[in-house]
């Protein structure tokens, strides 16, 4: 799949996960069990790790750009993280 499409899908999935995490954090004691049964609940850890990985890679990219270096390798790693998350997200939701 072309890079732009992977990125777009990732940001759509990311938005859905961000909304779910906000709902989970603000859920009452009575609402929490229902949210835990949602397929997205399985993805919370992977989502947070992916977000952290991409943040770290973007920091590295910013440093490389400031030194006028080539960011192709970092861009590929970011894309790989997005594609991996998209695959895991689709699997968790039964969209294989």
N, C-alpha and C positions, 0 to 999 in steps of 0.2 A: 504494500500500500504506500502511496506517496507520502512524504513527510508531512505535508500540510494537513492531510486527512487524518493521520495518526494524532497529530497535535490537536486538531479540532475535536476528535472523539475523546481524547484524554481530557480536554477542558470541559466537555459536556459531562463526562463521568465524574470529574473532579467536583463540579458544581453540585451534582446529585449527592456525592459523598459528603461534601461540606455541609449541605443542608441536613443530611441525616445525622452527622456528628453534632451539629447544633441542637437538633431535636433530642438526641440522646442525652446530651449534657443538661438540657433544661427539663428533662422528663421528670415527672413526679414518681414517687415510689410505686404507685399503682400503674403508671404507663410503661415503666421500664421493662417488665416481662414481655409485653407485646413487641416492643422494639427489639429486644434481644432475639426474638424468633425470626426477625426479618433477615433475608439473605444478605443485605448490606452490612449487617452486624459483623459477619465473618471477615469483611474487608477493611474494617476500621484500622487494624494494625498495619496491614499492607499499605493502606492509603497514607497513614502517617509516616511510615518509613520511606515511601516513594516521594512524598513531599519534602522530607528532610534531605533525601539524596539529590533531588533536583535543585533544592536551595544551595546545597554544597557545591554542586556542579556549576551553578550560575555564579557563585562567588569566585570559583576558579576561573571561569570564563572571563569575568570582569577583570581579574588580575592579568590574565593573558592578553586581553584587549589593551589594557593600559601599557603593556610592554610591547604592543604592536605585533603580537604573535599570532599563530594560526590556531583557530578554534575548532577546526574540523573534528578532531578527536572528541572534544567535549560535547560538541553538537550531536555527534553520533551516540555518545553515552546518555545524553538527555533523551534522545529519541528512543533508545533501547529501553530506558526506564519507563517511558510513556507507553510503549508498545507492550512491555511486560505487564504493566498495571492493567492496561485495556484487556489483555488476554485473561488475566486473573479475575477481573471484574465481570467479564462476560461469562466465564465459567461459574462464578459464584451465583450469577443470576440465571443460569441455565440457558445461556445464549450461545453455547459452543458453536 
